[in-house]
Amino acid sequence: MLMIPGPTPVPEKVLLAMAKHPIGHRSSEFSQIIAETNENLKWLFQTKNPVLALCASGTGTIEAAIVNFLSTGDRVIVGSNGKFGDRWAQIAKAYGLNVQSITAEWGVPLNPDDIASALQADGDIKAVIVTHSETSTGVLNDLEAINKAVKENSDALIIVDAVTSLGSHNIPVDEWGIDVIGSGSQKGFMLPPGMGFVTASEKAWAAYEKATLPKFYLDLGKYRKAADKASTPFTPPVNLYFGMKVALEMMKAEGLENIFARHTRHKEAARAAMKAMGLPLFAPDTHASPAVTSVVPDGIDAEKIRSVMKKRFDIALAGGQDHMKGKMFRMGHLGFVSDRDILCAITALEATLQELGYKPPASGVLAASERLQKG
């Protein structure tokens, strides 16, 4: 059982849809699928603008955002409080952008006031790039406040990595006026890896007309023109589209509010369980991601926990990254995850801890179950 922040579990209905024989990607039949999924992606992103589907990971969508809307030498701010914030700074520097990093320690949310101050001090900032749900730490940055700081203190674009937050947390893209936002299929979309999704505002498209960074396969203008004709500029992953059609139908049947409420419930159940078992949490309660719970066990080897969970119970937990490798484990609760899955994982974790000689002070299963019963 996958209890990691990606890839996430894929529903049987989606797997069966993907098992069909491919069809021509320039056929009228496939154009109908593109048209339907394009409309449902707008619903999920809460936008009237086209949501463009790339054959890429979530990283590809953020690189696409950088190369489509910016030019060599542009001054940009990158918010970094984890591995993925660091990655966006690396990509921006690779394309010759002038990067100013606004940082916070891993496990600590970005401070919107720091971004506001940086914008006030430099009126030539062209974009602010931020990660909403920092997968490496389990921290959910305050995107609404950061977006407000950008809007009130500059004309800069805001470019958002919503790879593990889109589909798990409410992001009213048009209402907030977010300029560019990207995500990936293997997260909240209940699909295997292989597709990235990105949408842009009219303000961003105006910047596109002046942007000079090199691009070809990731040229979003090509994708927008093709989307208007229910097509794609290059060969798409046909069978992933089959699965996406079904996955989006399932999400619409559940409804956005219910999807977000489910992820919140699972986040709170996981955190209640960890606290009951005496396991220190890495992210604060006020800024905890609905996609993943990060734990730094005190006096217990995190890799031994992961190993026993996998060997004895066939449950995969994610490990720590970079300097947190070996010190942290991360439990994903994103996408196609049910109350039963949460309870199963917590039960196995409690048994694992006891096998490793650690006796939890209280039952994590009971704590999680009580939280889940509250709805």
C-alpha positions in Angstrom: 0.0 0.0 0.0 1.4 3.4 -1.0 1.3 5.9 1.9 3.8 8.3 0.3 3.2 11.7 -1.2 3.5 10.4 -4.7 3.0 8.3 -6.6 -0.3 7.9 -4.8 -2.8 5.0 -5.0 -4.8 4.7 -8.3 -8.4 3.6 -8.3 -9.3 0.4 -10.0 -11.7 2.2 -12.3 -8.8 4.4 -13.5 -6.5 1.5 -14.0 -9.1 -0.4 -16.0 -9.6 2.6 -18.2 -5.9 2.9 -18.8 -5.7 -0.8 -19.8 -7.7 -0.1 -23.0 -6.0 -0.3 -26.4 -4.6 3.1 -27.5 -6.4 5.1 -30.2 -5.1 7.7 -32.6 -4.3 10.9 -30.8 -5.4 12.9 -33.8 -8.8 11.2 -34.1 -12.1 12.8 -33.4 -12.7 10.2 -30.7 -9.6 11.4 -28.8 -10.5 15.1 -29.4 -13.7 14.5 -27.5 -11.8 13.1 -24.5 -9.4 16.1 -24.6 -12.4 18.5 -24.7 -14.0 16.8 -21.7 -10.9 16.6 -19.6 -10.0 20.2 -20.4 -13.3 21.4 -19.0 -13.0 19.2 -15.9 -9.5 20.5 -15.3 -10.8 24.0 -15.3 -13.3 22.9 -12.6 -10.6 21.4 -10.5 -8.3 24.4 -10.8 -11.2 26.8 -10.2 -10.4 28.8 -13.3 -11.9 30.0 -16.5 -8.5 29.9 -18.2 -7.3 26.8 -20.1 -5.5 24.2 -18.1 -2.7 22.8 -20.2 -1.7 19.2 -20.0 2.0 18.4 -20.5 3.7 15.0 -20.8 6.0 15.9 -17.9 6.2 15.7 -14.1 5.3 18.5 -11.8 8.8 19.8 -12.1 8.2 20.2 -15.8 5.3 22.5 -15.2 7.3 24.9 -13.0 10.2 24.9 -15.6 7.6 25.7 -18.2 6.3 28.6 -16.1 9.8 30.0 -15.8 10.7 29.7 -19.5 7.4 31.0 -20.9 6.9 34.1 -18.8 10.4 35.4 -18.0 13.5 36.6 -19.8 17.2 36.2 -19.2 18.4 38.5 -16.4 15.0 39.0 -14.9 15.0 39.6 -11.2 12.9 37.0 -9.4 12.2 36.0 -5.8 12.1 32.3 -4.9 10.6 31.3 -1.6 12.5 28.3 -0.2 11.9 26.3 3.0 12.5 22.8 1.6 13.9 20.8 -1.2 11.4 21.9 -3.9 11.8 25.6 -3.2 15.5 25.0 -3.6 14.8 23.3 -6.9 12.9 26.2 -8.4 15.9 28.5 -7.5 18.2 26.1 -9.2 16.1 26.0 -12.4 15.8 29.8 -12.4 19.5 30.2 -12.1 20.1 27.6 -14.9 18.1 29.9 -17.2 20.1 33.0 -16.3 17.6 34.7 -14.0 18.7 36.9 -11.2 17.5 35.0 -8.1 16.9 36.3 -4.6 15.9 33.6 -2.2 13.6 34.2 0.7 14.2 31.4 3.1 12.9 29.7 6.2 14.3 26.7 8.0 13.0 23.3 7.0 9.8 22.7 9.0 9.1 26.5 9.3 6.6 28.2 7.0 7.7 31.1 4.8 6.9 34.5 6.2 4.8 36.6 3.8 6.2 39.8 5.4 9.7 38.8 4.3 8.4 38.6 0.7 6.6 41.9 1.0 9.7 43.6 2.4 11.8 42.2 -0.5 9.4 43.5 -3.0 9.3 46.9 -1.4 13.1 47.1 -1.5 13.3 46.1 -5.2 10.7 47.4 -7.6 12.1 45.5 -10.5 11.1 42.0 -9.4 9.4 40.2 -12.3 8.1 37.1 -10.5 7.7 35.5 -7.1 8.0 31.7 -7.2 6.7 29.8 -4.2 5.9 26.2 -3.2 2.4 25.9 -1.6 2.7 22.4 0.0 6.4 21.7 0.6 6.5 17.9 0.1 9.9 17.5 1.7 8.8 18.9 5.1 5.0 18.6 5.3 4.7 22.4 5.6 1.8 24.2 4.0 2.9 27.7 3.2 0.2 30.4 3.5 -0.4 30.9 -0.2 -3.3 33.3 0.3 -1.2 35.7 2.5 1.9 35.4 0.2 -0.3 36.1 -2.9 -1.7 39.1 -1.1 1.8 40.4 -0.3 2.8 40.0 -3.9 -0.3 41.8 -5.2 -0.1 44.7 -2.7 3.6 45.4 -3.2 4.4 44.8 -6.8 3.3 44.1 -10.4 5.3 40.8 -10.3 3.8 37.5 -11.4 3.2 34.9 -8.8 4.2 31.4 -9.9 3.0 28.6 -7.7 4.1 25.0 -7.2 0.9 23.3 -6.2 2.1 19.8 -7.0 0.9 18.3 -3.7 -1.8 20.8 -2.8 -3.9 21.0 -6.0 -6.7 18.5 -5.3 -6.1 18.3 -1.6 -6.5 22.0 -0.5 -8.8 24.8 -1.6 -6.9 27.0 -4.1 -9.4 29.4 -5.8 -7.1 30.3 -8.6 -9.2 33.0 -10.3 -10.6 34.4 -7.1 -7.1 35.0 -5.7 -5.7 36.1 -9.1 -2.9 33.6 -9.1 -0.9 34.1 -12.3 0.7 30.7 -12.9 0.1 27.4 -11.1 1.3 23.9 -11.8 0.7 20.4 -10.5 1.4 16.7 -11.4 -0.8 13.7 -12.1 0.7 11.3 -9.5 -0.5 13.4 -6.6 -4.1 14.5 -5.9 -5.2 13.5 -9.4 -5.3 9.8 -8.6 -3.2 9.0 -11.7 0.2 7.4 -12.3 3.2 9.7 -13.0 3.6 11.2 -16.5 1.4 14.3 -16.8 1.8 17.9 -15.6 -0.9 20.5 -15.5 -0.4 24.3 -15.7 -2.7 27.3 -16.1 -1.9 31.0 -16.5 -3.7 34.3 -16.1 -4.2 36.9 -18.8 -1.5 38.9 -17.0 0.9 36.0 -17.4 0.0 35.6 -21.1 0.8 39.2 -21.7 4.2 38.6 -20.2 4.5 35.6 -22.5 4.5 37.9 -25.5 7.6 39.6 -24.2 9.5 36.7 -22.7 12.7 35.7 -24.4 13.9 32.5 -22.7 14.4 29.6 -25.1 11.6 27.1 -25.3 10.2 24.6 -27.8 8.6 21.4 -26.3 7.6 23.4 -23.2 6.3 26.4 -25.2 2.9 26.9 -23.5 1.6 29.0 -26.4 1.6 25.9 -28.6 -0.4 24.0 -25.9 -2.9 26.9 -25.6 -3.5 27.0 -29.4 -3.9 23.2 -29.5 -6.3 23.2 -26.5 -8.6 25.6 -28.3 -9.0 22.9 -31.0 -9.3 20.0 -28.4 -5.8 18.8 -29.5 -2.2 18.7 -28.3 0.9 20.1 -30.0 2.9 16.9 -29.5 2.1 13.2 -29.0 0.2 12.9 -25.6 0.1 10.0 -23.2 -3.1 8.6 -24.7 -3.8 6.0 -22.0 -3.1 8.5 -19.2 -5.8 10.6 -20.8 -8.2 7.6 -20.6 -7.4 7.4 -16.9 -7.6 11.1 -16.3 -11.1 11.2 -17.8 -12.3 8.7 -15.2 -10.4 10.2 -12.3 -11.8 13.7 -13.0 -15.3 12.2 -13.2 -14.8 10.6 -9.8 -13.5 13.8 -8.3 -16.5 15.7 -9.7 -18.9 13.1 -8.2 -17.2 13.6 -4.8 -17.2 17.4 -5.1 -14.5 19.9 -4.2 -15.6 20.7 -0.7 -15.8 17.0 0.2 -12.4 16.3 -1.3 -10.8 19.1 0.7 -12.7 18.0 3.9 -11.5 14.4 3.4 -7.9 15.5 3.1 -8.2 17.7 6.2 -9.7 14.9 8.2 -6.9 12.5 7.2 -4.3 15.0 8.0 -5.7 15.6 11.5 -6.2 11.9 12.1 -2.5 11.2 11.2 -1.2 14.0 13.3 -3.4 13.0 16.3 -2.1 9.5 16.0 1.6 10.6 15.9 1.1 12.8 19.0 -0.6 10.0 20.9 2.3 7.7 20.1 4.8 10.3 21.2 6.3 10.8 17.8 7.5 14.4 17.2 5.9 16.2 14.2 8.1 18.3 11.9 5.5 20.8 10.6 3.5 23.0 13.0 -0.2 22.4 13.4 -0.9 25.8 12.0 0.9 25.1 8.7 0.5 21.3 8.2 0.1 20.0 4.7 -3.1 18.0 3.9 -1.0 15.8 1.6 1.8 14.5 3.9 2.6 14.2 7.6 6.4 14.4 8.4 7.7 12.8 11.5 11.1 12.9 13.2 11.1 10.0 15.6 13.2 10.5 18.8 15.5 7.7 19.5 14.2 5.4 16.8 15.8 4.9 13.4 13.4 6.3 10.8 14.8 4.0 8.1 14.2 0.9 10.3 10.6 2.1 10.8 10.2 2.3 7.0 11.9 -1.0 6.4 9.7 -2.9 8.9 6.6 -1.3 7.5 7.5 -2.4 4.0 8.7 -5.9 4.8 6.1 -6.9 7.4 3.0 -5.0 6.2 3.7 -4.0 2.6 3.1 -0.4 3.4 5.4 2.2 1.9 6.3 5.3 3.8 8.6 8.1 2.3 11.9 8.9 3.9 13.6 12.3 4.6 15.4 14.2 1.9 18.8 15.9 1.7 20.0 16.6 5.3 16.9 15.0 6.8 17.6 11.7 5.1 17.5 8.9 7.7 16.1 11.3 10.3 12.5 11.5 9.1 9.7 9.5 7.7 6.8 10.9 5.8 3.3 9.5 5.6 1.3 10.5 2.6 -2.5 10.8 2.7 -3.1 12.3 -0.7 -5.5 11.4 -3.6 -7.3 8.1 -3.5 -7.0 7.5 0.2 -9.8 6.4 2.6 -10.4 6.3 6.3 -9.6 2.6 6.3 -6.2 3.3 4.7 -5.3 5.8 7.4 -6.3 3.4 10.2 -4.5 0.5 8.5 -1.3 2.5 8.2 -1.4 3.7 11.8 -2.1 0.2 13.1 0.9 -1.1 11.2 3.0 1.8 12.4 2.1 1.1 16.0 3.0 -2.6 15.6 6.2 -1.6 14.0 7.2 0.7 16.8 6.6 -2.1 19.4 8.6 -4.5 17.3 11.5 -2.0 17.4 11.3 -1.8 21.2 9.4 1.4 21.5 6.2 1.4 23.5 3.9 4.2 22.6 2.5 6.1 25.6 -1.0 6.0 24.0 -2.8 4.3 21.2 -2.3 6.0 17.8 -5.1 3.9 16.3 -7.6 5.1 18.9 -6.6 8.7 18.5 -6.9 8.5 14.7 -10.2 6.7 14.9 -11.7 9.3 17.3 -10.7 12.1 14.9 -12.1 10.3 11.9 -15.4 9.8 13.7 -15.8 13.5 14.1 -16.1 13.8 10.3 
